[in-house]
């Protein structure tokens, strides 16, 4: 049974807000991305094209449009966690017609979108929301939100390889990446690691393991910041608890 979300809806206000914050809260872009939309001349307010970022307007009162389409008004903020199955795409659409994680949300009627991405072949904790600022901070490198994965490899892993992963390895684009690593289990045919990273680069765990000569067989994200997957079953989802939302917002400086 799904639990109810945080019951603090954003409501139309007579207090003006910065336009980039409004666009971010509406889930259209990060604040920096919103500034880019404005400078590109794609944003109008009450029929007038904005020429520069920085203006303040009343969300829910002023008519704000991007590319001629009026943005949605303030809605209740939703924060979801899903245990992403193998083979699902962390996107709102896919040109190849592959299944999307949002297809699994059977009783969510508001528009939500993934917070960052999990690869097609990666399972585990994925967050979805309609809170643009929260999503931006959860994924931006500046905030260094840790992501923890359970990593299954072929063969036994050496202590030297674990040490290299902890101190940092060069991945194929030249970036130096490091991780907190612990060995959970090992046999002659496979090893299971727990790895925590803060960079969140595309396919980072797999690329780090490639750099030390190992092939990832299974990869599951088990935590994101203060949020843990726990016993949530594959393909199932739940609302975040109010205390989970509060803890993450405190960490991100949103309170």
TORFIDREN-946231 format. One record per residue: x, y negated, z of N, C-alpha, C in turn; residue in one letter; residue number from 0; chain. Coordinates in nm, 3 decimals, decimal comma. Example, Ala and Ser with C-alpha at 12.3 -4.5 7.8 and 13.67 -1.06 7.14 Angstrom:
// residues 2
REC      n.px      n.py      n.pz     ca.px     ca.py     ca.pz      c.px      c.py      c.pz   rest    nr   kette
REC     1,319     0,569     0,780     1,230     0,450     0,780     1,320     0,330     0,780      a     0       A
REC     1,285     0,225     0,708     1,367     0,106     0,714     1,290    -0,003     0,787      s     1       A
// end
This chain:
// residues 255
REC      n.px      n.py      n.pz     ca.px     ca.py     ca.pz      c.px      c.py      c.pz   rest    nr   kette
REC     0,085     0,118     0,000     0,000     0,000     0,000     0,089    -0,124     0,000      x     0       A
REC     0,061    -0,218    -0,088     0,140    -0,340    -0,095     0,099    -0,435     0,017      x     1       A
REC     0,200    -0,499     0,074     0,172    -0,598     0,178     0,153    -0,734     0,114      x     2       A
REC     0,084    -0,821     0,184     0,056    -0,954     0,130     0,182    -1,039     0,129      x     3       A
REC     0,195    -1,129     0,031     0,312    -1,215     0,022     0,306    -1,327     0,124      x     4       A
REC     0,418    -1,400     0,129     0,423    -1,521     0,211     0,307    -1,612     0,170      x     5       A
REC     0,230    -1,658     0,267     0,111    -1,736     0,236     0,137    -1,884     0,256      x     6       A
REC     0,229    -1,938     0,173     0,259    -2,081     0,176     0,257    -2,133     0,034      x     7       A
REC     0,138    -2,155    -0,023     0,134    -2,200    -0,161     0,186    -2,342    -0,177      x     8       A
REC     0,253    -2,365    -0,292     0,284    -2,502    -0,331     0,153    -2,566    -0,378      x     9       A
REC     0,125    -2,684    -0,336     0,001    -2,749    -0,377     0,032    -2,883    -0,442      x    10       A
REC    -0,064    -2,929    -0,520    -0,047    -3,060    -0,584    -0,024    -3,165    -0,476      x    11       A
REC     0,072    -3,252    -0,501     0,110    -3,348    -0,398     0,119    -3,487    -0,458      x    12       A
REC     0,090    -3,587    -0,376     0,105    -3,725    -0,420     0,250    -3,771    -0,403      x    13       A
REC     0,334    -3,687    -0,338     0,474    -3,721    -0,319     0,554    -3,689    -0,444      x    14       A
REC     0,617    -3,785    -0,506     0,696    -3,758    -0,628     0,816    -3,668    -0,598      x    15       A
REC     0,848    -3,582    -0,694     0,965    -3,495    -0,687     1,050    -3,515    -0,812      x    16       A
REC     1,179    -3,486    -0,801     1,264    -3,494    -0,919     1,214    -3,397    -1,026      x    17       A
REC     1,219    -3,440    -1,150     1,163    -3,360    -1,258     1,237    -3,228    -1,274      x    18       A
REC     1,368    -3,226    -1,251     1,439    -3,098    -1,266     1,398    -2,999    -1,157      x    19       A
REC     1,365    -3,049    -1,039     1,316    -2,960    -0,932     1,179    -2,904    -0,970      x    20       A
REC     1,092    -2,989    -1,026     0,960    -2,942    -1,067     0,972    -2,832    -1,172      x    21       A
REC     1,055    -2,853    -1,273     1,072    -2,753    -1,378     1,133    -2,624    -1,323      x    22       A
REC     1,222    -2,638    -1,226     1,281    -2,520    -1,164     1,178    -2,444    -1,082      x    23       A
REC     1,100    -2,515    -1,001     0,996    -2,450    -0,922     0,891    -2,383    -1,010      x    24       A
REC     0,869    -2,440    -1,129     0,773    -2,381    -1,222     0,829    -2,259    -1,292      x    25       A
REC     0,958    -2,228    -1,267     1,019    -2,109    -1,324     1,062    -2,123    -1,468      x    26       A
REC     1,077    -2,247    -1,515     1,112    -2,267    -1,656     1,262    -2,272    -1,679      x    27       A
REC     1,338    -2,310    -1,579     1,482    -2,321    -1,594     1,544    -2,350    -1,458      x    28       A
REC     1,676    -2,333    -1,449     1,748    -2,382    -1,332     1,746    -2,535    -1,336      x    29       A
REC     1,789    -2,598    -1,229     1,791    -2,745    -1,230     1,885    -2,798    -1,339      x    30       A
REC     1,999    -2,733    -1,356     2,091    -2,775    -1,462     2,027    -2,751    -1,599      x    31       A
REC     1,961    -2,635    -1,613     1,893    -2,606    -1,739     1,781    -2,705    -1,767      x    32       A
REC     1,713    -2,748    -1,660     1,606    -2,847    -1,676     1,663    -2,980    -1,725      x    33       A
REC     1,779    -3,019    -1,671     1,844    -3,141    -1,718     1,877    -3,132    -1,867      x    34       A
REC     1,918    -3,013    -1,911     1,948    -2,993    -2,053     1,822    -3,007    -2,139      x    35       A
REC     1,710    -2,954    -2,089     1,585    -2,968    -2,162     1,547    -3,116    -2,178      x    36       A
REC     1,569    -3,191    -2,072     1,532    -3,333    -2,072     1,620    -3,411    -2,169      x    37       A
REC     1,752    -3,391    -2,161     1,842    -3,466    -2,249     1,824    -3,426    -2,395      x    38       A
REC     1,770    -3,304    -2,418     1,742    -3,261    -2,556     1,610    -3,318    -2,607      x    39       A
REC     1,539    -3,395    -2,522     1,414    -3,458    -2,564     1,296    -3,364    -2,570      x    40       A
REC     1,302    -3,253    -2,495     1,198    -3,151    -2,503     1,091    -3,166    -2,394      x    41       A
REC     1,107    -3,266    -2,306     1,016    -3,282    -2,193     0,943    -3,415    -2,206      x    42       A
REC     0,810    -3,410    -2,189     0,729    -3,533    -2,184     0,651    -3,535    -2,054      x    43       A
REC     0,625    -3,656    -2,006     0,541    -3,675    -1,888     0,435    -3,778    -1,924      x    44       A
REC     0,309    -3,736    -1,912     0,197    -3,823    -1,947     0,210    -3,878    -2,089      x    45       A
REC     0,260    -3,792    -2,178     0,270    -3,827    -2,319     0,395    -3,902    -2,359      x    46       A
REC     0,480    -3,937    -2,263     0,602    -4,011    -2,294     0,724    -3,921    -2,282      x    47       A
REC     0,808    -3,923    -2,384     0,927    -3,840    -2,384     1,029    -3,892    -2,285      x    48       A
REC     1,083    -3,799    -2,202     1,188    -3,839    -2,109     1,319    -3,849    -2,184      x    49       A
REC     1,395    -3,952    -2,154     1,522    -3,974    -2,223     1,642    -3,937    -2,137      x    50       A
REC     1,623    -3,925    -2,005     1,734    -3,893    -1,916     1,680    -3,824    -1,790      x    51       A
REC     1,761    -3,736    -1,730     1,718    -3,672    -1,604     1,710    -3,775    -1,491      x    52       A
REC     1,647    -3,733    -1,384     1,648    -3,816    -1,264     1,515    -3,876    -1,226      x    53       A
REC     1,417    -3,874    -1,319     1,287    -3,931    -1,285     1,212    -3,848    -1,182      x    54       A
REC     1,123    -3,914    -1,111     1,041    -3,846    -1,010     0,894    -3,854    -1,050      x    55       A
REC     0,824    -3,740    -1,037     0,685    -3,734    -1,079     0,607    -3,646    -0,980      x    56       A
REC     0,475    -3,646    -0,998     0,387    -3,573    -0,906     0,337    -3,447    -0,976      x    57       A
REC     0,392    -3,335    -0,931     0,354    -3,206    -0,988     0,208    -3,176    -0,950      x    58       A
REC     0,127    -3,148    -1,050    -0,014    -3,122    -1,027    -0,100    -3,244    -1,054      x    59       A
REC    -0,038    -3,363    -1,063    -0,109    -3,486    -1,097    -0,064    -3,538    -1,234      x    60       A
REC     0,067    -3,553    -1,253     0,119    -3,596    -1,382     0,115    -3,479    -1,482      x    61       A
REC     0,093    -3,512    -1,609     0,088    -3,410    -1,713     0,230    -3,391    -1,767      x    62       A
REC     0,292    -3,279    -1,730     0,431    -3,251    -1,766     0,432    -3,141    -1,871      x    63       A
REC     0,498    -3,167    -1,984     0,501    -3,071    -2,095     0,644    -3,042    -2,136      x    64       A
REC     0,668    -2,919    -2,176     0,795    -2,878    -2,236     0,765    -2,822    -2,373      x    65       A
REC     0,827    -2,880    -2,475     0,801    -2,840    -2,615     0,652    -2,849    -2,649      x    66       A
REC     0,585    -2,950    -2,592     0,445    -2,973    -2,622     0,348    -2,892    -2,540      x    67       A
REC     0,397    -2,800    -2,457     0,308    -2,717    -2,375     0,311    -2,764    -2,231      x    68       A
REC     0,194    -2,784    -2,174     0,187    -2,829    -2,036     0,233    -2,718    -1,943      x    69       A
REC     0,318    -2,752    -1,847     0,368    -2,650    -1,754     0,258    -2,614    -1,655      x    70       A
REC     0,262    -2,493    -1,599     0,161    -2,454    -1,501     0,171    -2,538    -1,375      x    71       A
REC     0,058    -2,559    -1,311     0,057    -2,633    -1,186     0,113    -2,551    -1,072      x    72       A
REC     0,126    -2,611    -0,955     0,180    -2,540    -0,839     0,097    -2,417    -0,805      x    73       A
REC     0,164    -2,309    -0,778     0,097    -2,183    -0,740     0,165    -2,125    -0,618      x    74       A
REC     0,101    -2,027    -0,560     0,159    -1,959    -0,445     0,290    -1,892    -0,484      x    75       A
REC     0,391    -1,908    -0,401     0,519    -1,845    -0,427     0,512    -1,696    -0,396      x    76       A
REC     0,563    -1,615    -0,488     0,561    -1,469    -0,474     0,704    -1,417    -0,477      x    77       A
REC     0,734    -1,324    -0,387     0,866    -1,264    -0,378     0,848    -1,113    -0,371      x    78       A
REC     0,896    -1,044    -0,473     0,876    -0,899    -0,483     1,010    -0,826    -0,490      x    79       A
REC     1,009    -0,702    -0,441     1,121    -0,611    -0,458     1,069    -0,486    -0,527      x    80       A
REC     1,140    -0,441    -0,631     1,103    -0,319    -0,701     1,225    -0,227    -0,706      x    81       A
REC     1,201    -0,099    -0,702     1,307     0,000    -0,722     1,306     0,036    -0,870      x    82       A
REC     1,391    -0,029    -0,946     1,389    -0,016    -1,092     1,427     0,125    -1,136      x    83       A
REC     1,345     0,188    -1,220     1,381     0,319    -1,273     1,484     0,309    -1,386      x    84       A
REC     1,545     0,420    -1,417     1,633     0,428    -1,533     1,554     0,399    -1,661      x    85       A
REC     1,615     0,326    -1,753     1,554     0,306    -1,884     1,461     0,187    -1,895      x    86       A
REC     1,446     0,110    -1,787     1,360    -0,010    -1,791     1,447    -0,134    -1,808      x    87       A
REC     1,393    -0,234    -1,876     1,464    -0,357    -1,907     1,424    -0,466    -1,809      x    88       A
REC     1,523    -0,535    -1,753     1,499    -0,644    -1,657     1,476    -0,774    -1,733      x    89       A
REC     1,369    -0,780    -1,807     1,340    -0,897    -1,889     1,189    -0,906    -1,907      x    90       A
REC     1,145    -1,021    -1,957     1,002    -1,040    -1,982     0,961    -0,989    -2,120      x    91       A
REC     1,061    -0,961    -2,206     1,032    -0,908    -2,340     1,155    -0,836    -2,391      x    92       A
REC     1,135    -0,748    -2,489     1,248    -0,676    -2,546     1,222    -0,652    -2,694      x    93       A
REC     1,307    -0,703    -2,783     1,286    -0,686    -2,927     1,282    -0,541    -2,971      x    94       A
REC     1,345    -0,452    -2,893     1,349    -0,311    -2,929     1,228    -0,233    -2,878      x    95       A
REC     1,142    -0,301    -2,804     1,021    -0,236    -2,757     1,040    -0,139    -2,641      x    96       A
REC     1,151    -0,154    -2,570     1,175    -0,065    -2,455     1,088    -0,108    -2,337      x    97       A
REC     1,062    -0,017    -2,242     0,975    -0,051    -2,128     1,037    -0,161    -2,041      x    98       A
REC     0,950    -0,247    -1,989     0,992    -0,361    -1,907     0,954    -0,337    -1,761      x    99       A
REC     1,035    -0,389    -1,670     1,003    -0,373    -1,528     0,869    -0,438    -1,494      x   100       A
REC     0,834    -0,547    -1,562     0,708    -0,613    -1,530     0,588    -0,527    -1,567      x   101       A
REC     0,607    -0,426    -1,654     0,499    -0,333    -1,686     0,458    -0,249    -1,565      x   102       A
REC     0,547    -0,240    -1,467     0,520    -0,160    -1,347     0,437    -0,235    -1,243      x   103       A
REC     0,419    -0,366    -1,264     0,346    -0,448    -1,166     0,198    -0,445    -1,201      x   104       A
REC     0,125    -0,353    -1,143    -0,014    -0,328    -1,185    -0,115    -0,423    -1,124      x   105       A
REC    -0,086    -0,481    -1,009    -0,187    -0,567    -0,944    -0,132    -0,706    -0,913      x   106       A
REC    -0,031    -0,749    -0,989     0,024    -0,884    -0,974    -0,026    -0,966    -1,092      x   107       A
REC    -0,108    -1,067    -1,062    -0,172    -1,143    -1,170    -0,099    -1,273    -1,201      x   108       A
REC    -0,015    -1,321    -1,109     0,064    -1,440    -1,138     0,187    -1,402    -1,221      x   109       A
REC     0,237    -1,499    -1,296     0,358    -1,476    -1,375     0,479    -1,474    -1,283      x   110       A
REC     0,554    -1,366    -1,287     0,680    -1,355    -1,215     0,787    -1,310    -1,314      x   111       A
REC     0,912    -1,322    -1,275     1,023    -1,287    -1,364     1,136    -1,232    -1,278      x   112       A
REC     1,224    -1,151    -1,339     1,334    -1,091    -1,263     1,435    -1,194    -1,215      x   113       A
REC     1,489    -1,170    -1,098     1,597    -1,251    -1,042     1,728    -1,185    -1,084      x   114       A
REC     1,791    -1,238    -1,188     1,907    -1,171    -1,244     1,863    -1,046    -1,321      x   115       A
REC     1,957    -0,955    -1,342     1,927    -0,837    -1,422     1,993    -0,713    -1,363      x   116       A
REC     1,931    -0,600    -1,390     1,995    -0,470    -1,376     2,000    -0,409    -1,514      x   117       A
REC     2,111    -0,345    -1,547     2,125    -0,287    -1,679     2,022    -0,177    -1,704      x   118       A
REC     2,000    -0,149    -1,831     1,911    -0,042    -1,876     1,936     0,089    -1,800      x   119       A
REC     2,065     0,122    -1,777     2,102     0,250    -1,717     2,136     0,239    -1,568      x   120       A
REC     2,098     0,128    -1,505     2,120     0,110    -1,362     1,986     0,110    -1,290      x   121       A
REC     1,982     0,176    -1,175     1,860     0,185    -1,096     1,871     0,094    -0,973      x   122       A
REC     1,760     0,086    -0,899     1,765     0,026    -0,768     1,699    -0,108    -0,753      x   123       A
REC     1,747    -0,183    -0,654     1,682    -0,304    -0,606     1,687    -0,416    -0,710      x   124       A
REC     1,569    -0,458    -0,750     1,555    -0,574    -0,838     1,449    -0,664    -0,776      x   125       A
REC     1,477    -0,794    -0,771     1,384    -0,892    -0,717     1,309    -0,961    -0,830      x   126       A
REC     1,184    -0,997    -0,804     1,104    -1,075    -0,898     1,035    -1,185    -0,822      x   127       A
REC     1,016    -1,299    -0,887     0,957    -1,414    -0,819     0,902    -1,512    -0,920      x   128       A
REC     0,834    -1,615    -0,869     0,798    -1,731    -0,950     0,857    -1,858    -0,888      x   129       A
REC     0,954    -1,840    -0,798     1,022    -1,950    -0,730     1,156    -1,974    -0,801      x   130       A
REC     1,161    -2,072    -0,889     1,278    -2,095    -0,971     1,402    -2,132    -0,893      x   131       A
REC     1,388    -2,217    -0,791     1,505    -2,260    -0,715     1,564    -2,144    -0,636      x   132       A
REC     1,479    -2,062    -0,576     1,527    -1,945    -0,501     1,599    -1,849    -0,594      x   133       A
REC     1,540    -1,822    -0,710     1,603    -1,731    -0,807     1,737    -1,785    -0,852      x   134       A
REC     1,744    -1,915    -0,878     1,868    -1,978    -0,922     1,979    -1,959    -0,818      x   135       A
REC     1,947    -1,985    -0,693     2,050    -1,976    -0,589     2,088    -1,832    -0,560      x   136       A
REC     1,994    -1,739    -0,572     2,026    -1,598    -0,549     2,127    -1,546    -0,651      x   137       A
REC     2,129    -1,602    -0,770     2,213    -1,549    -0,877     2,333    -1,635    -0,912      x   138       A
REC     2,337    -1,761    -0,868     2,446    -1,849    -0,909     2,574    -1,814    -0,831      x   139       A
REC     2,688    -1,806    -0,901     2,814    -1,769    -0,835     2,851    -1,860    -0,718      x   140       A
REC     2,806    -1,984    -0,722     2,839    -2,079    -0,615     2,795    -2,027    -0,478      x   141       A
REC     2,684    -1,955    -0,473     2,628    -1,912    -0,345     2,680    -1,775    -0,301      x   142       A
REC     2,752    -1,706    -0,388     2,819    -1,581    -0,355     2,730    -1,485    -0,275      x   143       A
REC     2,613    -1,460    -0,329     2,522    -1,365    -0,264     2,571    -1,223    -0,292      x   144       A
REC     2,601    -1,145    -0,190     2,658    -1,011    -0,213     2,555    -0,913    -0,269      x   145       A
REC     2,603    -0,825    -0,358     2,523    -0,716    -0,410     2,595    -0,585    -0,377      x   146       A
REC     2,522    -0,489    -0,323     2,584    -0,362    -0,284     2,525    -0,249    -0,366      x   147       A
REC     2,614    -0,160    -0,412     2,576    -0,051    -0,500     2,625     0,083    -0,446      x   148       A
REC     2,548     0,187    -0,474     2,593     0,324    -0,455     2,641     0,373    -0,591      x   149       A
REC     2,769     0,414    -0,597     2,834     0,444    -0,724     2,878     0,590    -0,724      x   150       A
REC     2,829     0,669    -0,821     2,871     0,808    -0,836     2,964     0,818    -0,956      x   151       A
REC     3,081     0,878    -0,934     3,185     0,891    -1,035     3,213     1,037    -1,065      x   152       A
REC     3,269     1,063    -1,182     3,319     1,196    -1,212     3,460     1,209    -1,153      x   153       A
REC     3,486     1,325    -1,089     3,618     1,353    -1,033     3,643     1,289    -0,900      x   154       A
REC     3,756     1,324    -0,839     3,795     1,266    -0,711     3,866     1,134    -0,730      x   155       A
REC     3,839     1,041    -0,640     3,899     0,908    -0,650     4,018     0,899    -0,554      x   156       A
REC     4,124     0,835    -0,597     4,244     0,825    -0,515     4,239     0,702    -0,425      x   157       A
REC     4,318     0,707    -0,317     4,327     0,593    -0,226     4,389     0,473    -0,298      x   158       A
REC     4,482     0,501    -0,390     4,543     0,393    -0,467     4,438     0,317    -0,549      x   159       A
REC     4,345     0,392    -0,611     4,239     0,328    -0,690     4,148     0,246    -0,601      x   160       A
REC     4,113     0,298    -0,483     4,029     0,223    -0,390     4,098     0,093    -0,348      x   161       A
REC     4,229     0,101    -0,324     4,305    -0,017    -0,285     4,305    -0,121    -0,397      x   162       A
REC     4,319    -0,078    -0,520     4,317    -0,170    -0,634     4,181    -0,240    -0,645      x   163       A
REC     4,075    -0,164    -0,624     3,941    -0,223    -0,632     3,922    -0,328    -0,523      x   164       A
REC     3,979    -0,305    -0,406     3,964    -0,399    -0,295     4,045    -0,526    -0,316      x   165       A
REC     4,163    -0,512    -0,373     4,250    -0,629    -0,391     4,218    -0,704    -0,520      x   166       A
REC     4,160    -0,635    -0,618     4,120    -0,701    -0,742     4,180    -0,637    -0,865      x   167       A
REC     4,097    -0,615    -0,966     4,142    -0,559    -1,093     4,101    -0,654    -1,206      x   168       A
REC     4,176    -0,647    -1,315     4,142    -0,724    -1,434     4,044    -0,643    -1,518      x   169       A
REC     3,925    -0,700    -1,545     3,832    -0,631    -1,633     3,858    -0,677    -1,777      x   170       A
REC     3,782    -0,622    -1,871     3,817    -0,636    -2,012     3,810    -0,779    -2,065      x   171       A
REC     3,745    -0,872    -1,994     3,744    -1,011    -2,042     3,852    -1,094    -1,973      x   172       A
REC     3,939    -1,027    -1,895     4,049    -1,096    -1,829     4,019    -1,148    -1,691      x   173       A
REC     3,893    -1,131    -1,646     3,854    -1,180    -1,514     3,904    -1,087    -1,405      x   174       A
REC     3,956    -1,144    -1,296     3,996    -1,065    -1,180     3,876    -1,045    -1,088      x   175       A
REC     3,842    -0,922    -1,061     3,727    -0,890    -0,976     3,770    -0,799    -0,862      x   176       A
REC     3,715    -0,825    -0,745     3,742    -0,742    -0,628     3,611    -0,699    -0,565      x   177       A
REC     3,619    -0,601    -0,476     3,499    -0,549    -0,411     3,533    -0,495    -0,273      x   178       A
REC     3,435    -0,494    -0,185     3,445    -0,416    -0,062     3,405    -0,273    -0,098      x   179       A
REC     3,491    -0,178    -0,068     3,469    -0,040    -0,113     3,486     0,056     0,004      x   180       A
REC     3,395     0,152     0,015     3,411     0,262     0,109     3,373     0,392     0,039      x   181       A
REC     3,445     0,498     0,072     3,419     0,630     0,015     3,316     0,702     0,101      x   182       A
REC     3,200     0,733     0,042     3,093     0,798     0,116     3,104     0,950     0,114      x   183       A
REC     3,144     1,004    -0,002     3,153     1,150    -0,016     3,243     1,182    -0,135      x   184       A
REC     3,310     1,296    -0,128     3,397     1,335    -0,238     3,411     1,485    -0,246      x   185       A
REC     3,404     1,539    -0,367     3,432     1,678    -0,396     3,531     1,680    -0,512      x   186       A
REC     3,561     1,800    -0,561     3,653     1,810    -0,674     3,592     1,756    -0,803      x   187       A
REC     3,460     1,755    -0,810     3,393     1,716    -0,934     3,333     1,576    -0,932      x   188       A
REC     3,311     1,519    -0,814     3,252     1,386    -0,810     3,288     1,312    -0,682      x   189       A
REC     3,276     1,179    -0,689     3,296     1,092    -0,574     3,180     0,995    -0,565      x   190       A
REC     3,140     0,960    -0,443     3,034     0,862    -0,422     3,089     0,748    -0,338      x   191       A
REC     3,080     0,626    -0,394     3,132     0,508    -0,328     3,019     0,413    -0,292      x   192       A
REC     3,048     0,327    -0,197     2,964     0,210    -0,167     3,047     0,089    -0,201      x   193       A
REC     2,998     0,006    -0,294     3,073    -0,111    -0,340     2,990    -0,237    -0,326      x   194       A
REC     3,050    -0,341    -0,271     2,984    -0,471    -0,257     3,063    -0,577    -0,333      x   195       A
REC     2,995    -0,648    -0,421     3,058    -0,755    -0,498     2,977    -0,884    -0,480      x   196       A
REC     3,040    -0,996    -0,512     2,970    -1,124    -0,503     2,967    -1,197    -0,636      x   197       A
REC     3,047    -1,149    -0,733     3,053    -1,221    -0,860     2,929    -1,199    -0,946      x   198       A
REC     2,882    -1,075    -0,959     2,762    -1,045    -1,036     2,779    -1,061    -1,186      x   199       A
REC     2,897    -1,032    -1,241     2,917    -1,041    -1,385     2,849    -0,922    -1,455      x   200       A
REC     2,822    -0,936    -1,583     2,755    -0,831    -1,659     2,831    -0,699    -1,650      x   201       A
REC     2,763    -0,594    -1,610     2,816    -0,458    -1,601     2,947    -0,454    -1,521      x   202       A
REC     2,954    -0,537    -1,419     3,081    -0,554    -1,347     3,130    -0,426    -1,282      x   203       A
REC     3,043    -0,354    -1,212     3,087    -0,232    -1,144     3,143    -0,132    -1,245      x   204       A
REC     3,072    -0,110    -1,354     3,119    -0,014    -1,455     3,252    -0,059    -1,516      x   205       A
REC     3,266    -0,188    -1,538     3,390    -0,239    -1,597     3,506    -0,230    -1,498      x   206       A
REC     3,479    -0,249    -1,370     3,584    -0,233    -1,270     3,629    -0,088    -1,261      x   207       A
REC     3,534     0,004    -1,266     3,571     0,145    -1,259     3,646     0,188    -1,385      x   208       A
REC     3,606     0,135    -1,499     3,682     0,162    -1,622     3,828     0,116    -1,607      x   209       A
REC     3,846     0,002    -1,540     3,980    -0,056    -1,526     4,073     0,032    -1,442      x   210       A
REC     4,015     0,113    -1,352     4,099     0,202    -1,270     4,088     0,348    -1,316      x   211       A
REC     4,022     0,368    -1,432     4,025     0,500    -1,495     3,916     0,597    -1,455      x   212       A
REC     3,800     0,547    -1,413     3,691     0,636    -1,374     3,564     0,603    -1,452      x   213       A
REC     3,483     0,704    -1,472     3,355     0,688    -1,542     3,241     0,693    -1,442      x   214       A
REC     3,153     0,592    -1,447     3,035     0,589    -1,361     2,927     0,679    -1,418      x   215       A
REC     2,878     0,772    -1,336     2,771     0,863    -1,377     2,635     0,807    -1,339      x   216       A
REC     2,623     0,759    -1,215     2,499     0,699    -1,167     2,533     0,573    -1,089      x   217       A
REC     2,449     0,470    -1,107     2,470     0,343    -1,039     2,337     0,292    -0,987      x   218       A
REC     2,332     0,268    -0,856     2,208     0,222    -0,792     2,239     0,103    -0,702      x   219       A
REC     2,168    -0,008    -0,723     2,184    -0,122    -0,632     2,098    -0,097    -0,509      x   220       A
REC     2,161    -0,105    -0,392     2,090    -0,072    -0,268     2,065    -0,194    -0,180      x   221       A
REC     2,132    -0,306    -0,210     2,101    -0,429    -0,136     2,140    -0,549    -0,219      x   222       A
REC     2,075    -0,661    -0,188     2,099    -0,789    -0,256     2,087    -0,895    -0,148      x   223       A
REC     2,200    -0,954    -0,109     2,198    -1,046     0,003     2,157    -0,972     0,130      x   224       A
REC     2,059    -1,029     0,202     2,011    -0,967     0,325     1,903    -0,862     0,297      x   225       A
REC     1,866    -0,841     0,174     1,754    -0,756     0,138     1,801    -0,616     0,102      x   226       A
REC     1,745    -0,514     0,168     1,786    -0,376     0,147     1,674    -0,295     0,083      x   227       A
REC     1,713    -0,203    -0,006     1,616    -0,120    -0,077     1,540    -0,029     0,018      x   228       A
REC     1,610     0,023     0,118     1,545     0,112     0,216     1,488     0,236     0,150      x   229       A
REC     1,368     0,274     0,192     1,306     0,397     0,140     1,204     0,371     0,030      x   230       A
REC     1,212     0,256    -0,035     1,121     0,226    -0,145     1,148     0,324    -0,260      x   231       A
REC     1,044     0,391    -0,306     1,060     0,495    -0,407     1,081     0,435    -0,546      x   232       A
REC     1,145     0,512    -0,633     1,171     0,468    -0,769     1,040     0,435    -0,840      x   233       A
REC     1,033     0,317    -0,899     0,914     0,273    -0,970     0,813     0,200    -0,884      x   234       A
REC     0,833     0,200    -0,752     0,740     0,132    -0,662     0,794    -0,008    -0,628      x   235       A
REC     0,704    -0,094    -0,580     0,742    -0,230    -0,545     0,664    -0,274    -0,422      x   236       A
REC     0,714    -0,381    -0,360     0,648    -0,437    -0,242     0,676    -0,586    -0,236      x   237       A
REC     0,592    -0,657    -0,160     0,620    -0,797    -0,130     0,729    -0,803    -0,023      x   238       A
REC     0,812    -0,904    -0,031     0,906    -0,929     0,077     0,831    -0,975     0,201      x   239       A
REC     0,881    -0,932     0,316     0,823    -0,975     0,443     0,860    -1,122     0,469      x   240       A
REC     0,775    -1,195     0,542     0,806    -1,336     0,572     0,943    -1,355     0,634      x   241       A
REC     0,985    -1,263     0,723     1,116    -1,279     0,786     1,229    -1,254     0,686      x   242       A
REC     1,206    -1,169     0,587     1,307    -1,148     0,483     1,324    -1,273     0,397      x   243       A
REC     1,212    -1,333     0,363     1,215    -1,456     0,282     1,284    -1,567     0,361      x   244       A
REC     1,249    -1,580     0,488     1,308    -1,685     0,572     1,459    -1,667     0,584      x   245       A
REC     1,505    -1,542     0,604     1,648    -1,516     0,618     1,723    -1,549     0,489      x   246       A
REC     1,666    -1,512     0,375     1,735    -1,539     0,249     1,739    -1,688     0,221      x   247       A
REC     1,630    -1,760     0,252     1,629    -1,904     0,229     1,726    -1,976     0,322      x   248       A
REC     1,742    -1,928     0,443     1,840    -1,987     0,535     1,980    -1,969     0,480      x   249       A
REC     2,011    -1,849     0,432     2,142    -1,821     0,375     2,170    -1,910     0,254      x   250       A
REC     2,067    -1,937     0,175     2,083    -2,016     0,052     2,075    -2,166     0,076      x   251       A
REC     2,048    -2,206     0,200     2,038    -2,348     0,230     1,909    -2,411     0,186      x   252       A
REC     1,803    -2,332     0,181     1,672    -2,383     0,137     1,581    -2,418     0,253      x   253       A
REC     1,630    -2,408     0,374     1,547    -2,443     0,490     1,614    -2,552     0,573      x   254       A
// end
